[in-house]
Amino acid sequence: KNPSYYLDEVKTLLQRKNNRDALNLLTDALDQFPSDPFLLSYYGCLEAIINKNYKFGIDTCSRAIEILNKRIPFGQEIFYPTFYLNLGRAYVAAKNRKGAVNAFQQGIAFDKENRDLIWEMKKLGLRKSALIPFLQRSNPINKYIGMLLYMLKKSPW
């Protein structure tokens, strides 16, 4: 069995909501492949979510990204969104909103259309930045410009 076999099995278990079984399988996989960044990333995320071992989980996800940075050939950044998604989810489990937002935004920087990252950002309830950034969102100018743009966007013409 190689790391990608384990990773495929873990993803299948996660899709079936068998998080604990996925974590157990990752533990076995890491005994054989202790420095595989993909396995470490999922392991750290699940450690934070299931065992509430937040610091260890976040550190493990961060270490996975560091390992990936050293190993990945230039131009292969397609893997980063998943790593930042796992890191962000570990931060969410730790109730560290700022860390989660930062991780999700870093992932989105690599893939602006990643559905999982966008979904996680929406779950956090993030809103667009103010239209006029030096004014607060609640300022009437920002409010009314935003309402006007929204109405124009919805307009049939």
HELIX and SHEET records of a PDB file:
HELIX    1   1 PRO A    3  GLN A   15  1                                  13    
HELIX    2   2 ASN A   19  GLN A   32  1                                  14    
HELIX    3   3 PRO A   37  ILE A   50  1                                  14    
HELIX    4   4 TYR A   54  ARG A   71  1                                  18    
HELIX    5   5 GLU A   77  PHE A   79  5                                   3    
HELIX    6   6 TYR A   80  ALA A   93  1                                  14    
HELIX    7   7 ARG A   97  PHE A  110  1                                  14    
HELIX    8   8 ARG A  115  LYS A  123  1                                   9    
HELIX    9   9 PRO A  140  LYS A  154  1                                  15    
END                                                                             
